[in-house]
Amino acid sequence: MIAIEITRPGDPDVLVAKDRPRPAPGPNEVLIEVAAAGVNRPDLMQRQGKYPPPPGASEIPGLEVAGTIVAVGSRTKASTDANAAAAPPRWRAGDQVCALVAGGGYAEYCVAPAPQCLSVPRGLDLVAAAGIPETFFTVWTNVFERGRLVRGETLLVHGGASGIGTTAIQLGRAFGARVFATAGGPDKCAACERLGAERAIDYRAEDFVEVVTALTGGRGVDVVLDMVGADYAPRNLDVLATDGRLIQIAFLHGPTATINLTPLLRRRLTITGSTLRPRSVAEKAAIARALGAQVWPLLESGAVRPIVHATFPLARAADAHRLMEAGTHIGKIVLVARPSALGSKV
Ligand SMILES: NC(=O)c1ccc[n+]([C@@H]2O[C@H](COP(=O)([O-])OP(=O)(O)OC[C@H]3O[C@@H](n4cnc5c(N)ncnc54)[C@H](OP(=O)(O)O)[C@@H]3O)[C@@H](O)[C@H]2O)c1
């Protein structure tokens, strides 16, 4: 099969298409003939040598795929006990799925843990489906599980035009929250508002603390989803309401910050966060089950959708990374391994 290798840490040119042996599924795994694979910012960090794959994961980049199951590994008792009890019905060759993987997505074939696969939502093609797993798993577990966002609350999404942000805005709205977002520039802000943000704040021109404080009548928001960190940290605390939750999923401005701890006591704030990739199959399976029950109906009704900004042939992964580094995209960038995946809806 063709797979994209990171030949050495470096710029996008280090991504090279190579012939590799097709992987085989182990116990409780499936082999997927990849139609399309999503590109995520953590892939760029992996390419630069700053985000090594967790132990046991493929060193080929790629955290999400969609395609057709072509082989199914054996089912063990351990899986039945640990995570398969509530796993999806046994997958069979021919099933069309999208899957969260810990690596190996930039390839014509990819092995995935069976419980991390979900059926391709009805009405979506395999390219759109490939843009679902990483952001929907991440937003679900952070905003709704750790952040405990509920109907009637308010959510501030930083990086609203990112793959993560476009998902968080839509899910926040779909679950009855009032959503605000930040983004760089008027086009990105307009996109955030089309997706359901009540107000998108162009951080280059406006101060998000001032705008959100005014919009909430001085109360602040219940949940902040942040990927910026550093200088945003004290301002995120400033914008949280009493009992508010700050959810940190990345720190594009850096991991260190100086904050005043007083508001944690006065307003009973919570600071938390998580990273998806190293979590166990059992934990990811639990997120997959919640998504299947609560979010798949929204995807199938069209109430929420993956926003695909651009596609590239698999062999042009380097160009996909260049586009993501340019930062002009809104939503997802997807690699297409099989051109027939474009436009053929399930
Ligand atoms: N914790 C987890 O489990 C997890 C999982 C997946 C992703 N993530 C993180 O979530 C973030 C979004 O991922 P993604 O795949 O959705 O990426 P993406 O689509 O490339 O979005 C990144 C966004 O960050 C903004 N940005 C880019 N460079 C920046 C910089 N130097 N300073 C401030 N903002 C910058 C851009 O928005 P503007 O143009 O509006 O500034 C862009 O929309 C990434 O940091 C990624 O590492 C975390």
PDBQT file of the ligand as one rigid body, heavy atoms in Angstrom, charges set to zero:
ROOT
HETATM    1  N1  LIG A 401      -6.505  18.030  23.442  1.00  0.00    +0.000 N 
HETATM    2  C1  LIG A 401      -6.908  17.295  22.443  1.00  0.00    +0.000 C 
HETATM    3  O1  LIG A 401      -7.326  16.152  22.618  1.00  0.00    +0.000 OA
HETATM    4  C2  LIG A 401      -6.856  17.867  21.042  1.00  0.00    +0.000 A 
HETATM    5  C3  LIG A 401      -7.346  17.102  19.961  1.00  0.00    +0.000 A 
HETATM    6  C4  LIG A 401      -7.315  17.670  18.685  1.00  0.00    +0.000 A 
HETATM    7  C5  LIG A 401      -6.810  18.964  18.506  1.00  0.00    +0.000 A 
HETATM    8  N2  LIG A 401      -6.309  19.642  19.581  1.00  0.00    +0.000 N 
HETATM    9  C6  LIG A 401      -5.771  20.998  19.418  1.00  0.00    +0.000 C 
HETATM   10  O2  LIG A 401      -6.830  21.844  19.043  1.00  0.00    +0.000 OA
HETATM   11  C7  LIG A 401      -6.330  22.889  18.219  1.00  0.00    +0.000 C 
HETATM   12  C8  LIG A 401      -7.149  22.962  16.965  1.00  0.00    +0.000 C 
HETATM   13  O3  LIG A 401      -6.887  21.824  16.176  1.00  0.00    +0.000 OA
HETATM   14  P1  LIG A 401      -7.414  21.753  14.682  1.00  0.00    +0.000 P 
HETATM   15  O4  LIG A 401      -6.957  20.463  14.123  1.00  0.00    +0.000 OA
HETATM   16  O5  LIG A 401      -8.853  22.112  14.685  1.00  0.00    +0.000 OA
HETATM   17  O6  LIG A 401      -6.514  22.915  14.035  1.00  0.00    +0.000 OA
HETATM   18  P2  LIG A 401      -6.767  24.030  12.948  1.00  0.00    +0.000 P 
HETATM   19  O7  LIG A 401      -8.000  23.758  12.158  1.00  0.00    +0.000 OA
HETATM   20  O8  LIG A 401      -5.472  24.214  12.239  1.00  0.00    +0.000 OA
HETATM   21  O9  LIG A 401      -7.053  25.308  13.810  1.00  0.00    +0.000 OA
HETATM   22  C9  LIG A 401      -6.096  26.004  14.550  1.00  0.00    +0.000 C 
HETATM   23  C10 LIG A 401      -6.648  27.406  14.785  1.00  0.00    +0.000 C 
HETATM   24  O10 LIG A 401      -5.770  28.061  15.663  1.00  0.00    +0.000 OA
HETATM   25  C11 LIG A 401      -5.575  29.388  15.228  1.00  0.00    +0.000 C 
HETATM   26  N3  LIG A 401      -4.130  29.536  15.211  1.00  0.00    +0.000 N 
HETATM   27  C12 LIG A 401      -3.236  28.987  14.383  1.00  0.00    +0.000 A 
HETATM   28  N4  LIG A 401      -1.994  29.323  14.755  1.00  0.00    +0.000 NA
HETATM   29  C13 LIG A 401      -2.109  30.084  15.832  1.00  0.00    +0.000 A 
HETATM   30  C14 LIG A 401      -1.211  30.742  16.692  1.00  0.00    +0.000 A 
HETATM   31  N5  LIG A 401       0.119  30.682  16.519  1.00  0.00    +0.000 N 
HETATM   32  N6  LIG A 401      -1.718  31.430  17.714  1.00  0.00    +0.000 NA
HETATM   33  C15 LIG A 401      -3.051  31.491  17.919  1.00  0.00    +0.000 A 
HETATM   34  N7  LIG A 401      -3.950  30.897  17.147  1.00  0.00    +0.000 NA
HETATM   35  C16 LIG A 401      -3.488  30.204  16.124  1.00  0.00    +0.000 A 
HETATM   36  C17 LIG A 401      -6.205  29.570  13.870  1.00  0.00    +0.000 C 
HETATM   37  O11 LIG A 401      -7.310  30.425  14.016  1.00  0.00    +0.000 OA
HETATM   38  P3  LIG A 401      -7.251  32.002  13.801  1.00  0.00    +0.000 P 
HETATM   39  O12 LIG A 401      -6.836  32.273  12.376  1.00  0.00    +0.000 OA
HETATM   40  O13 LIG A 401      -8.636  32.403  14.094  1.00  0.00    +0.000 OA
HETATM   41  O14 LIG A 401      -6.231  32.505  14.783  1.00  0.00    +0.000 OA
HETATM   42  C18 LIG A 401      -6.762  28.200  13.513  1.00  0.00    +0.000 C 
HETATM   43  O15 LIG A 401      -8.131  28.267  13.147  1.00  0.00    +0.000 OA
HETATM   44  C19 LIG A 401      -4.870  22.576  17.954  1.00  0.00    +0.000 C 
HETATM   45  O16 LIG A 401      -4.079  23.360  18.827  1.00  0.00    +0.000 OA
HETATM   46  C20 LIG A 401      -4.751  21.122  18.300  1.00  0.00    +0.000 C 
HETATM   47  O17 LIG A 401      -3.464  20.761  18.728  1.00  0.00    +0.000 OA
HETATM   48  C21 LIG A 401      -6.340  19.134  20.832  1.00  0.00    +0.000 A 
ENDROOT
TORSDOF 0
